[in-house]
Amino acid sequence: MRDIAVLFLRLGATAFGGPAAHISMMEHEVVTRRGWMTRGEFLDLLGATNLAPGPTSTKMALFIGYARGGWPGFLLAGLGFVLPSTLLVTAFAWAYVRFGSLPAFPHFFAGIKPVVLALIAQALVGLGRAAVKNRFLLVLGLAALVAAFFVHEIVLLLVAGCVSAGVMALEDFLRKGKGEDALERQAAAPGNDSPHPKPPSKKTLSLSLPLLLLTSASSFSLTSLFLFFLKTGAILFGSGYVLLAFLKADLVERWHWLTSAQLLDAVAVGQFTPGPLSSTATFIGYVLGGLPGAAVATLGIFLPAFAFAALMGPFVPRLRRSRPLGAFLDGVNVAALALMGSVTLQFARPALTNGPTVTLFLVGVAILATIRINAAWLVLAGGLLGVAFG
């Protein structure tokens, strides 16, 4: 339990770069360095993470904590990952309210970006080897990578999963036609004597629908603030830009609780502080309602992630035991990696802007490929080099 708490507190304090970077750091720590799980097990958790709404990297931390330490590990990993960014964002919000501006650290973050990109690239290579089990999954993953630039994330994941399960069913049908016993492997699979569990995603997704009606009032109160972020956390899929769209539509345009400038400042704080981008809610809560506002906004945005992960966590290993659901998960996994790949391509342009940043990226890749180094030290070194040569 102590190892889980220490690891996720450190990740929460050093994980810069958004969900793809956070997940890359988690993979580096729990698979490559510590061997807490295999890459296949990590991929299954990643697939389940992308199927549920809420902050992606927070759900991944919760799943890892549960897989490693049960319910105590679940709570320690989730709280450990969220707490550092929440405290840091609260401090920034206090300074913002008092002084009316934000500090700028351009050179530090210019040095961090190439290192974060190296972490993502290293994770994609390692996870890709485990996820691409055959040529079909390779083709499906490449198609998903192209579609990721045009199709909504949850649609892409579900379609990829259904295609993979459908192809598996077709193969079994053709084998039966040739007289092969395609059910033999299924009968030998562990846990086959019990009914196959149903994917929890439909049930969990349906739980979020009533929340759409909870934030109809435009007058500000701590209760309405909590309900707004609870609704947002329960229906949020995709990147931080999706979160920005939610915040802008209601808080700026509909209710006029914030100005556009204040919202952009809040998102900027979420981006240049470590941990989940959803800590933006903490900043907004503080600006609108002081410490009580920060507390209820933080609780609202992260509570659905804890709830959905708690519902889905026990089912993820059981999904793999079912042949059809295992094939569905294979498709989801390659699509999830395709989403990470698309984010990497978009992230590369602003990260690799000149010779020094390209050099830093290549050095980071070489170090990660040869040394089991703590990713936090690598990120810190990148930031310090950015300051030194900025």
Buried (B, 14 or more C-beta within 10 A) or exposed (E): BEEBBEBBBBBBBBBBBBBBBBBBBBBBBBBBBEEBBEBBBBBBBBBBBBBBBBBBBBBBBBBBBBBBBEEEBBBBBBBBBBBBBBBBBBEBBBBBEEEEEBEEBEBBBBBBBBBBBBBBBBBBEBBBEBBBEEEBBBEBBBBBBEBBEEBEBBEBBBBBBBBBBBBBBEEBEEEEEEEEEBEEEBEEEEEBEEEBBEBBBEEBBEBBEEBEEBBEEEEBEBEBBBBBBBBBBBBBBBBBEBBBEBBBEBBBEEBEBBEEEBBBBBBBBBBBBBBBBBBBBBBBBBBBBBEEBBBBBBBBBBBBBBBBBBBBBEBBBBBBBBBBBBBBBBBBBBBBBBBBBBBBEBBBEEBBEEEBBEEBBEBBBEBBEEEEBBBBEBBBBBBBBBBEEE
